[in-house]
Structure formats: C-alpha cells, structure tokens
C-alpha cells in the first residue's frame, strides 16, 4: 500500500462492504487513511491500528459524529474492522 510498511493491504480494505479503495492518503504509527468510493461517493476511510490508543480513538469517533462545523470533517460512520 503506497510508501512505508503498513499492517493493511488493499485487499484488506476491499473487505469493507461497498468500499473501493483508490489511493492511500497517508500512513503513520496510528493507522492509515485511504481514499475510495463507497456507493459512488468519494470518501476517506481511516483505519486505526489496534493499540491502547484505539480505545481513545473509538471515543473520539463516537463524540465526533455529533460535531457539525465547517472546519471539521464529518464522521458518517465508524465501527470495528476485524
């Protein structure tokens, strides 16, 4: 998947129902962000690697669904990918 070593491959992300990955936006110590199409709409999927941080990220995602602001990217859906 692009530059660097990640724990995921394009095949892994294709397992997300309806998601067709098109390009990796970035990868780091916490996870990977991938641009793609979901139901014909361009979306970004951010996958967080399983760590102690993932519990905090889960809470941020849950709380982020309630934030509506022009400077904040909306979170439409989140869940566990195994």
C-alpha positions in Angstrom: 0.0 0.0 0.0 2.0 3.0 -1.0 5.1 4.1 0.8 6.3 2.6 4.1 5.2 -0.6 5.8 1.6 -0.8 7.0 -0.4 -3.6 8.7 -3.1 -3.5 6.0 -3.2 -4.2 2.3 -5.6 -3.0 -0.4 -7.2 -6.5 -0.2 -8.0 -5.9 3.5 -9.8 -2.7 2.8 -11.8 -4.2 -0.1 -13.4 -6.4 2.6 -15.3 -3.3 3.9 -18.8 -3.7 2.2 -19.2 -1.4 -0.8 -15.8 0.3 -0.4 -13.5 0.5 -3.4 -10.1 2.0 -2.4 -8.4 4.3 -4.9 -5.3 5.7 -3.2 -3.5 5.9 0.1 -3.6 9.4 1.6 -1.1 8.6 4.4 0.1 6.1 6.9 1.8 6.5 10.3 2.2 5.0 13.7 -1.5 5.1 14.5 -3.0 3.9 11.2 -3.7 4.5 7.6 -6.1 6.8 5.6 -7.3 5.6 2.3 -9.4 7.5 -0.3 -12.0 5.5 -2.2 -15.6 5.2 -3.3 -18.5 4.0 -1.2 -21.8 3.8 -3.0 -20.5 6.1 -5.8 -19.5 8.8 -3.2 -15.9 9.7 -2.7 -14.9 9.0 1.0 -11.9 8.6 3.2 -11.6 5.6 5.4 -9.2 5.9 8.3 -8.1 2.6 9.9 -6.5 2.8 13.3 -4.1 0.1 14.2 -5.1 -1.9 17.3 -3.3 -0.4 20.3 -4.1 1.1 23.6 -4.8 4.3 21.6 -7.7 2.6 19.8 -9.9 2.9 22.9 -9.4 6.7 22.9 -9.9 6.9 19.1 -13.2 5.0 19.5 -14.5 7.6 22.0 -13.3 10.5 19.7 -15.1 8.9 16.7 -18.3 8.4 18.7 -18.2 12.0 20.0 -17.2 13.4 16.6 -20.4 12.2 15.0 -22.2 14.9 16.9 -19.9 17.8 15.8 -21.3 19.9 13.0 -18.8 22.7 12.0 -17.5 23.9 8.6 -13.8 23.3 9.7 -14.4 19.7 10.9 -14.6 16.7 8.6 -17.9 14.9 9.4 -17.9 11.4 10.6 -20.7 9.5 8.9 -19.9 6.0 10.2 -17.4 4.2 12.4 -17.0 0.6 13.5 -14.7 -2.2 14.2 -12.9 -3.9 11.2 -11.6 -7.3 12.0 
